[in-house]
Amino acid sequence: QDGSCNGLQHYAALGRDQAGAEQVHVAPTDVPQDVYSGTAKLVEQIRERDAKAGVAIAQRLEGKVNRKVIKQTVMTTVYGVTFVGGREQISRQLKDQNAVDEDDLWPASCYLVKAVFDSLREMFGSARQISDWLTSTARAIAASGEPVQWITPLGLPVVQPYHQPYAKQVSTRLQRVQTVYKSDITLKPNKMKQRNAFPPNYIHSLDATHMMLTALHCQKLVHESVFAHQDRLR
């Protein structure tokens, strides 16, 4: 079984976001929801509004906004995808679908990734606030000279291994080799990587915790271990 955009599920739960929780099946609804289709509808509403206002690229994108175009960007937003990364994802989808001319790939993907981010901010208001708080917290911790670390609900300690790199040159009779060290805990933390990696890493740790707790609960309900290899199943 697959989750309904696991990252957004955890953000919705953390923020007690009722509307967002319904979009990703954390809260019950009368009919199944699809966060990707929901986001595509909001993006299309933005496009229609801008097209009426005379925005040329919005007009040329009529009939081009669909679930597949925006799905990957929605899925990876909560794991730290940037504007540049999201633009590349959407550009790739538009190109694969032959949705726009080559000259329109850049402006169209720039326009759509902004619309996707705005739509997600509207649908999951608490997610952005929580992500911003995690980022600012990581910035303060790294500025103090310490790496960001936390303990998951399973009791597993996590330490982000991002430190300032340094190079060491090793000389032999044949050659000189330069080795770059990036995870030496005696070095100062890499502030930018500590900051940018914390929100997605923290959500990943909650996702892994959720999987393990679910597996442990299932193990109590059945005789066979859910982690058994196939040749051990009877």
Number of C-alpha atoms within 10 A of each C-alpha: 3 5 12 17 19 18 22 27 24 21 23 26 16 12 17 13 19 14 14 25 22 20 26 23 19 20 15 13 11 6 8 11 15 15 23 22 16 16 25 23 16 18 24 23 14 17 23 17 14 15 17 11 11 11 13 12 17 22 16 16 19 13 9 15 17 15 17 15 24 26 20 16 24 25 17 18 19 24 21 16 18 15 15 11 15 25 24 18 20 26 26 15 19 23 14 11 12 12 20 16 12 11 8 16 21 14 13 22 23 18 17 26 25 15 21 24 20 16 22 23 14 15 19 21 17 19 26 17 14 16 21 13 13 18 20 15 16 25 20 14 18 21 17 12 13 20 22 22 16 13 12 14 12 13 9 10 10 14 12 20 17 22 23 18 14 12 11 10 10 10 10 8 5 6 8 10 12 11 11 11 13 16 17 14 15 8 16 18 26 21 22 16 17 25 22 19 18 23 21 20 16 20 20 17 18 18 17 14 17 15 12 13 14 11 15 14 11 14 14 10 10 9 8 13 15 12 9 9 8 7 6 8 9 5
